[in-house]
Amino acid sequence: MSKDYSPVVSIIIPVYNSEAYLENCLLSVLNQTFKSYEIIIINDCSTDDSSNIIDWYKRSYENIIVISNEKNLGVSKSRNLGIKYAKGIYILFIDSDDYMKPDMLETMVNVMEVNQLDESVCNFVNKEGLNISYTYQEDDFIMDIEKDGNLKEYILNYYFSNKHKYCVWNRLYRLSIIKKHNLSFKDNEFIYPEDLLFNLEVCIHVSQIGWINRPLYIHNIHENSLSRNKRPNAVKRAFNMCDNYYSTIKKNCLDNKLNDLIYYLFLYSFFNNIKKILLLNDESFFDLYKNIKACLQNKTFLLALKSNYFDESKLRKKIKQILNLKLKFIASVYIYWLLIYEKNKF
């Protein structure tokens, strides 16, 4: 492939020990009906047969670029390397254990170009063995993010209600926006979820987003999926994500408009991660206690407990959801008591 070649789309694929799924992923890209793309594979020190699969495809297809990390960097830093070397007008991030429908690129690029969008989002399928589930169904639409109030509306109504999710692999981004504003994925050792933070930061800088109600991406859920793995320090990392985003909106002079969104983000992150910790039995009760006490040192979280997004009836409902999952009773009661106590004390 010529050094002067300018693809329309750069497709970024971090790979770590994906031998069981990698070939299907690569074939789904190579079989796209839209052909103007480059594939940037970041081999993150795989120890299985992934490296041999990557080498074979690199020799066979000139539009495949391979970056081999000298040490394991994780998905965030690997994606950032992809951004650095990407030359497309648009950029797409996909996971090496997932795959695309043949017309995914054609459909998303067409929507972007016809409507002059900065980002497009497609529907997707969750596949777990023989079980298949679809995400939110809604007619295609274009949302003007620049209009007052639409940024907050989009984030609240589509990220946190799981309509569009906050993952990156069902989105096509205009690369110039990412590079102009030096956007990147934060280290997932300290930030969780890094996909959410990246998308929240992208949203600040885009003008219009388009929704495509077609399941163009297939997300594989299996025993080694990130969603099934334990998440060390999940609450602390989630609060780091919230604090990071708060700094970003203040830097962009949006704190007056988005303060209440930050409160929601803190509450969402807290309850979501506490529930997952209990569900996965990730931590001892003592570790959970330390985690919650640390959260209560965060002044913004305490303000969130005072905000309109939090009240005792909502808390009781969330605690009931935890109890319905037959999780730790003592932990659930403790969470309820401590938050109400701290809210009234603050």
C-alpha positions in Angstrom: 0.0 0.0 0.0 1.4 3.4 -1.0 2.5 5.7 1.8 0.4 8.4 0.2 -2.8 6.3 0.4 -5.6 8.1 2.2 -8.3 5.8 3.4 -11.8 7.1 4.3 -11.9 4.9 7.5 -9.3 3.8 9.9 -10.3 0.7 11.8 -8.5 0.2 15.1 -8.3 -3.4 16.6 -6.4 -4.0 19.8 -5.6 -7.7 20.2 -4.7 -9.7 23.3 -5.0 -13.4 23.2 -8.0 -13.6 20.9 -7.1 -16.6 18.8 -10.6 -18.1 19.1 -12.3 -15.0 17.6 -9.7 -13.0 15.8 -10.0 -14.5 12.3 -13.8 -14.1 12.3 -13.3 -10.5 13.3 -10.7 -9.7 10.6 -12.8 -11.5 7.9 -15.8 -9.4 8.8 -13.8 -6.3 8.1 -12.2 -7.6 4.9 -15.6 -8.6 3.6 -17.1 -5.1 4.0 -18.9 -3.7 0.9 -17.2 -0.4 1.5 -13.5 -0.8 0.6 -11.7 2.5 1.4 -10.3 1.6 4.8 -7.1 0.7 6.6 -6.9 -1.8 9.5 -4.6 -0.9 12.3 -4.0 -3.9 14.6 -2.2 -3.4 17.9 -0.8 -6.7 19.1 -0.6 -6.2 22.9 1.9 -8.9 23.6 -0.4 -11.9 22.9 0.9 -15.2 24.1 -1.5 -17.4 22.2 -1.7 -18.0 18.4 -3.1 -14.4 17.8 0.4 -13.3 16.6 0.6 -15.9 13.9 -2.9 -15.1 12.7 -2.0 -11.4 12.6 1.2 -12.1 10.7 -0.6 -14.2 8.0 -3.2 -11.5 7.4 -0.6 -8.7 7.3 1.3 -10.6 4.6 -1.9 -11.2 2.6 -3.5 -7.8 2.7 -1.7 -4.5 2.0 -4.2 -2.3 3.9 -3.3 -4.0 7.2 -0.9 -2.2 9.5 0.5 -4.0 12.6 1.9 -2.3 15.7 3.5 -4.7 18.2 3.7 -3.5 21.7 7.0 -4.2 23.5 5.0 -4.8 26.7 1.4 -5.3 27.6 -0.2 -1.8 27.6 -3.9 -2.6 27.9 -6.8 -1.6 25.6 -6.7 2.1 26.3 -3.1 2.8 25.4 -3.3 0.4 22.5 -6.3 2.3 21.1 -4.3 5.6 21.5 -1.5 4.2 19.4 -4.1 3.4 16.7 -5.4 7.1 16.9 -1.8 8.3 16.5 -1.2 6.3 13.3 -4.7 6.6 11.8 -4.9 8.5 8.5 -8.7 8.2 7.7 -11.4 10.8 7.6 -13.3 8.7 10.1 -12.2 6.2 12.8 -13.8 3.1 14.2 -12.7 1.0 17.2 -13.7 -2.6 17.3 -12.9 -5.5 19.7 -11.0 -8.4 18.4 -13.6 -10.9 19.7 -16.5 -9.2 17.9 -17.5 -8.8 14.3 -19.3 -6.5 11.8 -22.1 -7.0 9.4 -20.9 -6.7 5.8 -22.6 -3.3 5.1 -21.7 -1.7 8.5 -19.0 0.7 7.0 -21.0 1.5 3.9 -24.1 2.4 5.9 -22.3 4.5 8.6 -20.1 6.4 6.2 -23.1 7.2 4.0 -25.0 8.6 6.9 -22.0 10.6 8.0 -21.4 12.1 4.6 -25.0 12.8 3.5 -25.8 14.6 6.8 -22.3 16.0 7.5 -22.1 14.4 10.9 -19.3 14.3 13.4 -20.4 10.9 14.8 -22.8 8.1 13.9 -24.1 5.3 16.2 -25.6 2.0 15.0 -27.6 -0.6 16.8 -25.9 -3.8 17.8 -26.5 -7.4 18.8 -25.3 -9.0 22.1 -24.5 -12.6 21.4 -23.8 -15.0 24.2 -23.5 -18.6 22.9 -26.8 -19.3 21.2 -28.6 -16.5 23.0 -29.1 -13.2 21.0 -30.4 -10.0 22.4 -30.9 -6.6 20.6 -30.4 -3.2 22.0 -32.8 -0.2 22.1 -35.1 0.2 19.1 -35.9 3.6 17.8 -36.3 5.2 14.3 -33.2 6.7 12.7 -32.7 10.3 13.7 -30.1 13.2 13.7 -29.5 15.0 17.0 -28.1 18.6 17.0 -25.8 18.5 20.0 -24.8 22.2 19.6 -28.3 23.4 20.6 -28.7 24.4 24.2 -29.6 21.5 26.4 -29.2 18.8 23.8 -25.8 17.7 25.1 -27.2 16.9 28.6 -30.4 15.5 27.1 -28.4 13.1 24.8 -26.1 11.9 27.6 -28.9 11.4 30.1 -31.5 9.9 27.7 -29.2 7.7 25.5 -26.0 6.8 27.5 -27.5 6.1 30.9 -30.8 4.6 29.8 -28.8 2.1 27.7 -30.5 3.2 24.5 -27.3 3.8 22.7 -24.9 2.5 25.4 -21.6 4.2 25.9 -19.4 1.7 24.2 -17.1 2.8 21.3 -17.4 -0.1 18.9 -20.8 0.8 17.5 -19.7 4.4 16.7 -18.0 6.0 13.7 -16.1 9.2 14.7 -14.7 12.1 12.6 -11.0 11.7 13.3 -10.1 15.4 12.9 -12.2 16.2 16.0 -10.4 13.6 18.1 -7.0 14.9 16.9 -7.8 18.6 17.1 -8.8 18.3 20.7 -6.2 15.7 21.6 -8.8 13.3 22.9 -7.6 9.9 24.1 -8.6 6.9 26.1 -7.5 7.2 29.7 -5.5 4.4 31.4 -8.1 1.8 32.5 -5.9 0.9 35.4 -7.0 4.2 37.0 -10.2 5.0 35.1 -13.4 2.9 34.6 -15.2 2.8 32.3 -12.7 4.3 29.9 -15.2 4.1 27.0 -17.7 6.2 28.8 -15.2 8.9 29.6 -14.0 9.0 26.0 -17.5 9.4 24.6 -18.4 12.0 27.2 -15.4 14.0 26.1 -16.1 13.5 22.4 -19.7 14.8 22.9 -18.4 18.2 24.1 -16.9 18.8 20.7 -19.3 17.3 18.1 -22.1 19.2 16.4 -24.4 16.5 15.2 -24.8 12.8 16.0 -26.8 10.3 13.9 -28.6 7.1 15.1 -28.9 4.1 12.7 -31.5 1.6 13.9 -29.9 -1.4 12.3 -27.9 -4.1 14.2 -24.6 -3.7 12.3 -22.3 -4.9 15.0 -22.2 -8.2 16.8 -20.8 -8.1 20.4 -19.7 -11.4 21.6 -20.1 -12.1 25.4 -18.1 -15.1 26.6 -16.3 -16.3 29.8 -13.3 -14.1 29.1 -15.3 -11.0 28.3 -14.4 -7.8 30.3 -18.0 -7.7 31.4 -17.6 -11.0 33.1 -14.2 -10.3 34.8 -13.7 -8.9 38.2 -12.9 -5.2 38.3 -10.3 -4.2 40.9 -11.0 -0.9 42.7 -14.0 -0.4 40.4 -15.7 2.3 42.5 -12.4 4.3 43.0 -11.7 4.1 39.3 -15.2 5.1 38.4 -15.0 8.2 40.7 -11.6 9.0 39.0 -13.6 8.9 35.8 -16.2 11.3 37.2 -13.6 13.7 38.6 -11.7 13.6 35.3 -14.9 14.5 33.3 -15.7 17.3 35.8 -12.3 18.8 35.1 -12.9 18.6 31.4 -16.3 20.4 31.5 -14.8 23.1 33.7 -11.9 23.5 31.3 -14.5 24.0 28.5 -16.6 26.4 30.6 -19.5 24.1 30.7 -19.7 23.5 34.4 -22.7 25.8 35.0 -24.7 23.9 32.3 -23.7 20.4 33.2 -23.3 20.5 37.0 -26.4 18.4 37.6 -25.2 15.9 34.9 -22.0 15.5 37.0 -24.2 14.7 40.1 -26.0 12.1 38.1 -22.8 10.6 36.8 -21.4 10.2 40.3 -24.6 8.5 41.5 -24.8 6.3 38.4 -21.2 5.2 38.8 -21.6 4.5 42.5 -24.7 2.3 42.4 -23.7 0.6 39.1 -20.3 -0.5 40.5 -21.5 -1.4 44.0 -24.2 -3.7 42.4 -21.5 -5.3 40.2 -19.2 -5.8 43.1 -21.9 -7.6 45.1 -23.1 -9.5 42.1 -19.6 -10.8 41.2 -18.6 -11.1 44.9 -15.6 -9.0 44.0 -14.7 -7.7 47.5 -14.9 -8.7 51.1 -17.3 -6.7 53.3 -14.3 -4.8 54.9 -13.0 -3.8 51.4 -16.5 -2.7 50.4 -16.7 -0.6 53.7 -13.4 1.1 52.8 -14.6 1.7 49.3 -17.8 3.4 50.4 -16.0 5.4 53.1 -13.6 6.7 50.5 -16.5 7.7 48.3 -17.9 9.8 51.1 -14.7 11.9 51.2 -15.5 13.1 47.7 -17.3 16.5 48.0 -18.9 16.3 44.6 -20.4 12.9 45.5 -21.8 14.4 48.7 -23.3 17.2 46.7 -24.9 14.6 44.4 -26.5 13.0 47.5 -28.1 16.4 48.1 -29.2 16.9 44.4 -32.6 16.3 42.8 -31.2 13.1 41.3 -31.0 11.4 44.7 -33.8 10.8 47.3 -34.5 8.1 49.8 -37.2 6.5 47.7 -34.8 6.1 44.8 -32.2 4.7 47.1 -34.7 2.2 48.6 -35.6 1.1 45.1 -31.9 0.5 44.2 -31.3 -1.4 47.4 -34.3 -3.5 46.7 -32.9 -4.3 43.3 -29.7 -5.5 44.9 -31.6 -7.6 47.4 -33.7 -9.1 44.7 -30.5 -10.4 43.2 -30.0 -12.3 46.5 -26.8 -10.5 47.2 -25.2 -9.5 50.5 -28.0 -8.4 52.8 -25.8 -6.8 55.4 -23.9 -4.8 52.8 -27.1 -3.6 51.2 -28.6 -2.4 54.5 -25.3 -0.8 55.4 -25.1 1.2 52.1 -28.6 2.5 52.8 -27.9 3.6 56.3 -24.5 5.1 55.6 -25.6 7.2 52.6 -28.7 8.6 54.4 -26.6 9.4 57.5 -23.9 11.2 55.4 -26.5 13.0 53.3 -28.1 14.4 56.4 -24.8 15.2 58.1 -23.3 17.1 55.1 
